[in-house]
Amino acid sequence: MIKIYAPASIGNINVGFDSLGIALSRLDGGILGDYVSITSSKKFILISQGCFFNDLPKDFYKNIIFHCWSKFCNKIGKIIPLKIILEKNVPVASGLGSSSCSIVAFLKAMNLFLNNPLNDNELLILMGELEKSLSGHIHYDNVAPCYLGGIKLILITDNLIIQDIPVFENWFWVIAYPGIKLSTYNSRKILPKYYNKNICIKQSQYLAGFIHASHTKQESLAAKLMKDFIAEPYRKLLLPNFENFCQISKKLGSLSYGIAGSGPTLFTIFNNLNIAQKMVKWLKTNYIKNNKGFVYICVVNKKGAQILEKK
């Protein structure tokens, strides 16, 4: 049996639309990711469980795990029947890389189960293709950090280039999922097809500056440059209480704040744990809409997908 854990992630991180992503761990050590276990079987079997399994399609042929299995089998040219248990702990359509968690955990498990027929680059390309099947667009800003850990800058040229970005160890990432869904596909549809040249230049300048500031350990500058001129002006209209969230974040001295991926999860960053806890209290009262919602203080998950069991 192989069992893999894949952590939640935030794509974009404001300044890096479809280019930056970060893997997360809860500060309190609780679960913030999906588990996938696989064993040999005479036929394909998929069992879903976990906190958010009711959000998954009832027909397993529509489940992303089935598509992962099918694509992997096609890639290696052989049908491998498996029994798969998916523990779904990251809410679907939350902005926390829910699909990436399942994709990464399963593909890493199946690849390991078969003695690694695919290398990391081949796996990542396959992960990007599977993300496209859900959102309509290939992007790696969730799967790359989920798989490899840390903060990643993803460049798509003739090849897929993934670079590590230094982490500010004293940053606490407060995340708030309100308990409502916002699909990546719909969140992309609200964005304009074309952008003003000056907006593109400004976003490029801020991204370049953020990367340089991160490498040179300029904390204040890095935080100041975490601005989103591409998606936030449009996506914030879909989020409840967003303007109040921004005002409270500023008032408490947040280093930066914004929309996690395509939303509706929000994030805000502090370098003081006591103040971060004040933000948690406000978010629980003012942003959570039902008992599915949650607020956690997180740090960067540097390990990415982990092998929990192999026998």
N, C-alpha and C positions, 0 to 999 in steps of 0.2 A: 504494500500500500504506500502511496505517496500522499502527503498532506502539505498544502502550501497556504501561507497567509500573504495577502496582498493589501497594502495600506491605501487609505483614501488619499486624495491629492487635490490640489487647487491648480487649475490651468490659468494662463494669462498673467496672474499676479499683477493685474492692472496694466503694467507697462509693456508686457510681452505677448500681445495677442497671437495665439496659436504658436508661440515660440518659447514661452517660459512655463515651467511647471514645478511644483514642490510637493513632496510626499510628507504626510503628517502622522504624528503619533500623539495620543492624548497624554497630557502631563500626569494625569492620575493613573496611567497604566491600563485604562480600560480599552475595550475593543473599538477600533475605528477602521475596519477593513473587512474583506471577505475571506472565507476559508473555502478551499476546494480539496476534496479527497477523491482519489481514484484507485480502483482495484480492477483486476481482470474480471471479465464477464463473458458469457456466451452471446450476449446481445447488448445493445446500447440501452442503458438505464440511467435516468437522471432523477435525482431526488433533491428537492429544494426545501430548505428550512431556514431558520434565522429570523431576526427581528422584522425584516422587510420582505420576506418571501412572498407575501400576499400581493405585493406590487408587481410580481413577475407574471408573464403570460401563462395562462393555464395550460395551453397547448405547448408541450416541450419543443415542438418543431419551430416555434417562434422564439424560444429562449436563446439568448446570445451564446450560451454554452454549447448548444447543439450546433450552431453555426461555426463556433471555434473548432469543435470536434470534426465537423465535415470538412472545413478548410484545411486543417492539419492533415487529415487523411488524404485529401487530394494532393497536398504538397509533397507528401512522402510516397504517394502512389500505392497506398495499402489501407484497407479498412481494418481498424483496430477496435473491436467491441470492448466497451468499458462500462463499469458501474461508477457513476459520478455523484458525489454529494456536494451540493453547493450550499454553504451557509451564508445567506445574504444579510449582511449587517450594515451596509451603506444604502441609504434610501435612493431609489430610482429617480432620475431627473432632478437631482438636488444641487448639482454644481460641484460635487465632491468626487467626481471621477468614478461613479458607481459602476458603469459599464467596464471601465478600465480595470477595476478591482477584479471583476469576474473573468475578463479576458486574460489578464496577466496571470492570475492564480491558476487558471486552467491550463493555459499554454505552457507555463513553466512546469506544471505537474506532468502533463502528457509528454513533454520533451524529455524530462528526467526519467519518466517511466520507461521510455523507449531508448534510454542511453544516449540522449542528446544528438539526434540526427540533424538538428538545426542549430546554427550558432546564434549568438545574441543579436546580431544585425538582422539575420533572417527572421528571427522571432519578432523583433520590433516592427519590421516591415509588415509582417502578418497581422500584428496587433493594430497597426495603423489602418490596414484594409478593413478590419473588422469594425473599428470605430466609424469608418466611412459608411458602413452598412446601416448604422444607427443614426448618424447625424447628417449624412449626405456629403461629408467632406473629410478627407484624410487629415488628421492632426495627431501629434504625438505629445502634446503638452501635459496629458494625464498619464498615458501608458509609460512614457520614458521614466519619470520620477517614481511611479508606482513600481516599476520593474527594477530599477537601478538604485532608487533612493536619492535623497538630497534635493538640491535645486538644479534643474537642468535647463540648458539653452539648446534648442533643437533647430538645426539648419537643414533645409532640404535643398540640396544641389543635385549634381549627378549621383551623389551618394547621400545617405542619411548620416549627418554629423551631429553627435550629442556631446555637449561640453558641460563639465561641472562648474557651477558657480559657487564661490565661497559663501558660507552661512554665517550670519551674525548670531553667535551662540546665546546672546542675552535677549533675543526676541521671543516674546510669547504671542502666539497667533490665536486670537479668540475667534472661533467660528460659530455661527448661529444658523441652524436650519429651521425654518418656520413650520415645517410639517406639510407644506404644499408642494406640488410638482411644477416644474417649468422645463419642458423638454429642450434639449440642445437644438433640435431641428427648428422649433418655433422661435427660440431665442435668437437663432441666426437669421431667420426670415425678417425680423424687425430691423436688421441692419441695412443701411443703404448699399446699393450695388457699386456706387462710385463715391469717392471722397475728394474733398478739396486738396490740392497739392500741399498747401501750407500745413494742413492737419497731418498729412503723411510725413512731412519733413519734421514736424515737431515731435511726433511719436517716435520717429527714428532717432532723433537727438536724445530724447529721454531714455530710450532703451540703451543706446550706446553709453550714455552717462551712468546709468544704473549698473551696467556690467563692469565698467571701469571702477566705479566707486566701491562695488562689492569686492573686487580684487585688491583694491588699495586700502580696504578697511575704513572707508569714510562713511560711517554709519548714518550720520545726519543727512549727508548728500544722497546716499542711496535711498533712504526713506523719502526724501523730498521729491525724488525723481520717479517714484512709483505712482504715476498718473496714467489714467486711461482716457485718451481722446477719441478712441475708435469705437468702443462698445458701450461704455457706461452711459454716455449721454442719451442713448436710446433704450438700453435695457433697464435703466433705473425706473422707467415709467411702468414697468411690469411688476415692480417690487413694492410691497406695502411698507409704509413708514420709513422709506429710504432717506428722505431729507432729514428727519429727526435723528436717525441713526448717525448721519454725517455730523450733525451739530453736536450730539453727545460725544462722539469720538473725538472731535476737536477739543471740546470743553475738558475732557479728561486727559488730553495730551497724547492722543494716539500718534504714533510715528507715521502710520499710513492706514488706509482702510479702503474697502471696495467690495466688488462683487466677485464671489468665488466662481470661476469659470463662467458659465452662462446663467448662474443663479439657480434658485432663489437664495442659496446660502450666502451670507455676508461674512467678511473677515475684517478684523481690525488688529493692529499690532502694537504692543507695548513692550517697554524694557523694564517695567516695574510690575511685579506680580500682584501686589496689593491693588494697584489701580486696574489691572486686568480683571481682577475679581469684581470690582465695582461695575465694570462694563458687562460682565456676565450677568450680574443682578439686573441691570437695566434691560438687557436683551431678553432675559427670561420673562420679564413683565410686559415688555412692549413689542417684541417681534415674534414670539412663539404663538402659533395660532391653534395648536391642538396637542394632544398627547404624543403625537409622532415626532414633534419638534424637539430640538435639543440645542444646548449651548455647551461648548467644551473649550478649555484652554489647551492649546497644542504646542508642540515643538516640532522641529524638522525631523522626519524619520530618515536616517542616513542609510539604513539597511535595505530598504525596498522590499521586494517579495522574498519571503523566507521559507526555508524548508523546515517544517515542524516534525515531520515523521517520514521515514524512508525504511521500508522493510519488505 
